[in-house]
């Protein structure tokens, strides 16, 4: 029997008529085409409406070569399947009761507690079998990459020939203020201006009323810069009289972010010469990263040499460092410091979810409204906690930090210092970290209540204590980014021959690992140790043109040491 002719079939009278034939059926199904289970043929009229519609759709699409139109739909469907949009998560409620919910893509849900619960016995058994502590050999310094402080300014303070007074208002927290101060020193040198000790703006989030002298040593700051930039504590009387003793009457220049040196010379200098004093409020991020070498040198001098904490902060911080060294005698005085950004404001700002309860959602909504006044309620704003987690934007929890460190080889005898504000639900979230590192310390355990009393209510002064203890640790762990770790990483490079000695976890990779409750401890440990080696290799980095000198002080603030000469045989 022949298949249907592409030109049409003849009828009994020998006449032919042209028509479009259906394609031949699949050989595998040809023998059952149109039959019921009883072997009786069905007429086409009795086919289901659904079958007819599907058949019609495919005939139109493929007959008109519309597969290209269908391709995007197939791609989207495939991506949804790949990302796990049709997957499920099972919540174990105990007593054999499980509730199944639809779940998002891998890594979008906070499942770390489940992973920790399953791996904890294996983790402890592994630690008991091994006496090795990664703290003793965390870094492998490369002799050929040693750097030393080397600041060149080529700018001299000009005394009475100053072009006028430069006044800035530093906003934000401790290290954002630090950035403004150092950039102001650089601009004052560029304009040959006299810098007035910066004014600190009362920030709505930090809520710290501290002035410059409460946090930094004013006299030392002025002395350290005296050969390069004139700095005064306040405006002279004649300038104050001109503005009725009201600094806010001085013209406030609205400068664009990341302004170039040419912009300052063309736009700001003429105003300075005409008025005798100019003001910039706020001043954060108002100077470009790329500036001439001698201006970069002023930034280096201000940040790494001139800015020293005020005596009350510095003396207590030194005591705290000494106590950490004493307590870590088992590891040769070495300890780990962790900047843990798990305060309520950070969790709220990140728009991430952890316990998925109504209470948490309400608390986070209130915190966002309190700190950012409607920013997260604007029309068209979409909050996607799962997407934020996959993208590595969620703050690491104390539990996750602990698992990372244990996986890297830091055992339970490691002394860990946690630098943080008020941890969100501290009793709940800090418990696993203390379980993994029972020697854990914070400001409140390392210093007495009497020692901390003068600093309470002043978040920037408390942050300065944390900064100092972290600065002198053998290992620093940055968990969320921000000005604190950026400045600290650069300062550590400046002090430790160019190597940051810092762990910056790959959070995009971590969310995938923490999403697997069945993950093996040996596999997780291998991934963490690879991460540690990667951080070691990236510890020494040179500044790229668009990067900040405060994080990458080489080569602007440091010089490469010459390679050591090989020893010669005296014979």
Secondary structure as the mmCIF struct_conf table of DSSP 4:
data_model
#
loop_
_struct_conf.conf_type_id
_struct_conf.id
_struct_conf.beg_label_comp_id
_struct_conf.beg_label_asym_id
_struct_conf.beg_label_seq_id
_struct_conf.end_label_comp_id
_struct_conf.end_label_asym_id
_struct_conf.end_label_seq_id
HELX_LH_PP_P HELX_LH_PP_P1 UNK A 2 UNK A 5
TURN_TY1_P TURN_TY1_P1 UNK A 6 UNK A 7
STRN STRN1 UNK A 10 UNK A 10
TURN_TY1_P TURN_TY1_P2 UNK A 12 UNK A 13
BEND BEND1 UNK A 14 UNK A 14
STRN STRN2 UNK A 16 UNK A 16
HELX_LH_PP_P HELX_LH_PP_P2 UNK A 20 UNK A 26
TURN_TY1_P TURN_TY1_P3 UNK A 27 UNK A 29
HELX_RH_3T_P HELX_RH_3T_P1 UNK A 30 UNK A 32
TURN_TY1_P TURN_TY1_P4 UNK A 33 UNK A 34
STRN STRN3 UNK A 35 UNK A 35
TURN_TY1_P TURN_TY1_P5 UNK A 37 UNK A 38
BEND BEND2 UNK A 39 UNK A 39
HELX_LH_PP_P HELX_LH_PP_P3 UNK A 40 UNK A 40
STRN STRN4 UNK A 41 UNK A 41
HELX_LH_PP_P HELX_LH_PP_P4 UNK A 42 UNK A 43
HELX_RH_3T_P HELX_RH_3T_P2 UNK A 44 UNK A 46
BEND BEND3 UNK A 47 UNK A 47
HELX_RH_AL_P HELX_RH_AL_P1 UNK A 49 UNK A 63
TURN_TY1_P TURN_TY1_P6 UNK A 64 UNK A 66
HELX_RH_AL_P HELX_RH_AL_P2 UNK A 67 UNK A 82
TURN_TY1_P TURN_TY1_P7 UNK A 83 UNK A 86
STRN STRN5 UNK A 88 UNK A 92
BEND BEND4 UNK A 94 UNK A 94
TURN_TY1_P TURN_TY1_P8 UNK A 95 UNK A 96
STRN STRN6 UNK A 98 UNK A 102
BEND BEND5 UNK A 105 UNK A 105
TURN_TY1_P TURN_TY1_P9 UNK A 106 UNK A 107
BEND BEND6 UNK A 108 UNK A 109
HELX_RH_AL_P HELX_RH_AL_P3 UNK A 112 UNK A 129
HELX_RH_3T_P HELX_RH_3T_P3 UNK A 134 UNK A 137
BEND BEND7 UNK A 138 UNK A 138
HELX_RH_3T_P HELX_RH_3T_P4 UNK A 143 UNK A 145
STRN STRN7 UNK A 147 UNK A 149
HELX_RH_3T_P HELX_RH_3T_P5 UNK A 159 UNK A 161
STRN STRN8 UNK A 165 UNK A 170
BEND BEND8 UNK A 172 UNK A 173
HELX_RH_AL_P HELX_RH_AL_P4 UNK A 174 UNK A 191
TURN_TY1_P TURN_TY1_P10 UNK A 192 UNK A 192
STRN STRN9 UNK A 194 UNK A 196
HELX_LH_PP_P HELX_LH_PP_P5 UNK A 197 UNK A 198
STRN STRN10 UNK A 199 UNK A 200
HELX_LH_PP_P HELX_LH_PP_P6 UNK A 201 UNK A 201
TURN_TY1_P TURN_TY1_P11 UNK A 204 UNK A 206
HELX_RH_AL_P HELX_RH_AL_P5 UNK A 212 UNK A 215
STRN STRN11 UNK A 216 UNK A 216
HELX_RH_AL_P HELX_RH_AL_P6 UNK A 218 UNK A 225
TURN_TY1_P TURN_TY1_P12 UNK A 226 UNK A 228
STRN STRN12 UNK A 231 UNK A 232
BEND BEND9 UNK A 233 UNK A 234
HELX_RH_AL_P HELX_RH_AL_P7 UNK A 237 UNK A 242
TURN_TY1_P TURN_TY1_P13 UNK A 243 UNK A 245
HELX_RH_3T_P HELX_RH_3T_P6 UNK A 247 UNK A 249
BEND BEND10 UNK A 250 UNK A 250
STRN STRN13 UNK A 252 UNK A 252
HELX_LH_PP_P HELX_LH_PP_P7 UNK A 255 UNK A 256
TURN_TY1_P TURN_TY1_P14 UNK A 257 UNK A 258
HELX_RH_AL_P HELX_RH_AL_P8 UNK A 261 UNK A 263
HELX_RH_PI_P HELX_RH_PI_P1 UNK A 264 UNK A 268
HELX_RH_AL_P HELX_RH_AL_P9 UNK A 269 UNK A 275
BEND BEND11 UNK A 276 UNK A 276
STRN STRN14 UNK A 277 UNK A 280
BEND BEND12 UNK A 281 UNK A 282
TURN_TY1_P TURN_TY1_P15 UNK A 284 UNK A 285
BEND BEND13 UNK A 287 UNK A 287
BEND BEND14 UNK A 289 UNK A 289
HELX_RH_AL_P HELX_RH_AL_P10 UNK A 293 UNK A 300
HELX_RH_PI_P HELX_RH_PI_P2 UNK A 301 UNK A 306
STRN STRN15 UNK A 309 UNK A 309
HELX_RH_AL_P HELX_RH_AL_P11 UNK A 311 UNK A 327
TURN_TY1_P TURN_TY1_P16 UNK A 328 UNK A 328
HELX_RH_3T_P HELX_RH_3T_P7 UNK A 329 UNK A 331
TURN_TY1_P TURN_TY1_P17 UNK A 332 UNK A 333
STRN STRN16 UNK A 336 UNK A 339
STRN STRN17 UNK A 343 UNK A 343
HELX_RH_AL_P HELX_RH_AL_P12 UNK A 344 UNK A 350
TURN_TY1_P TURN_TY1_P18 UNK A 351 UNK A 351
BEND BEND15 UNK A 354 UNK A 355
HELX_RH_AL_P HELX_RH_AL_P13 UNK A 358 UNK A 372
TURN_TY1_P TURN_TY1_P19 UNK A 373 UNK A 374
HELX_RH_3T_P HELX_RH_3T_P8 UNK A 375 UNK A 377
BEND BEND16 UNK A 378 UNK A 378
TURN_TY1_P TURN_TY1_P20 UNK A 379 UNK A 380
HELX_RH_AL_P HELX_RH_AL_P14 UNK A 385 UNK A 390
TURN_TY1_P TURN_TY1_P21 UNK A 391 UNK A 392
BEND BEND17 UNK A 394 UNK A 394
HELX_LH_PP_P HELX_LH_PP_P8 UNK A 395 UNK A 397
HELX_RH_AL_P HELX_RH_AL_P15 UNK A 398 UNK A 408
TURN_TY1_P TURN_TY1_P22 UNK A 409 UNK A 409
TURN_TY1_P TURN_TY1_P23 UNK A 412 UNK A 413
STRN STRN18 UNK A 416 UNK A 419
BEND BEND18 UNK A 421 UNK A 422
STRN STRN19 UNK A 423 UNK A 423
TURN_TY1_P TURN_TY1_P24 UNK A 424 UNK A 425
HELX_RH_AL_P HELX_RH_AL_P16 UNK A 426 UNK A 429
BEND BEND19 UNK A 430 UNK A 430
HELX_RH_AL_P HELX_RH_AL_P17 UNK A 431 UNK A 436
TURN_TY1_P TURN_TY1_P25 UNK A 438 UNK A 439
STRN STRN20 UNK A 441 UNK A 441
HELX_RH_AL_P HELX_RH_AL_P18 UNK A 443 UNK A 446
BEND BEND20 UNK A 447 UNK A 447
HELX_RH_AL_P HELX_RH_AL_P19 UNK A 449 UNK A 452
HELX_RH_3T_P HELX_RH_3T_P9 UNK A 453 UNK A 455
TURN_TY1_P TURN_TY1_P26 UNK A 456 UNK A 457
HELX_RH_AL_P HELX_RH_AL_P20 UNK A 459 UNK A 471
TURN_TY1_P TURN_TY1_P27 UNK A 472 UNK A 472
BEND BEND21 UNK A 473 UNK A 474
STRN STRN21 UNK A 475 UNK A 478
BEND BEND22 UNK A 479 UNK A 480
BEND BEND23 UNK A 482 UNK A 482
HELX_RH_AL_P HELX_RH_AL_P21 UNK A 483 UNK A 495
TURN_TY1_P TURN_TY1_P28 UNK A 496 UNK A 498
STRN STRN22 UNK A 502 UNK A 504
HELX_RH_AL_P HELX_RH_AL_P22 UNK A 507 UNK A 513
TURN_TY1_P TURN_TY1_P29 UNK A 514 UNK A 515
TURN_TY1_P TURN_TY1_P30 UNK A 517 UNK A 518
HELX_RH_AL_P HELX_RH_AL_P23 UNK A 521 UNK A 537
TURN_TY1_P TURN_TY1_P31 UNK A 538 UNK A 538
BEND BEND24 UNK A 539 UNK A 540
HELX_LH_PP_P HELX_LH_PP_P9 UNK A 542 UNK A 544
TURN_TY1_P TURN_TY1_P32 UNK A 545 UNK A 546
BEND BEND25 UNK A 547 UNK A 547
TURN_TY1_P TURN_TY1_P33 UNK A 549 UNK A 551
TURN_TY1_P TURN_TY1_P34 UNK A 554 UNK A 557
STRN STRN23 UNK A 558 UNK A 560
HELX_LH_PP_P HELX_LH_PP_P10 UNK A 561 UNK A 569
#
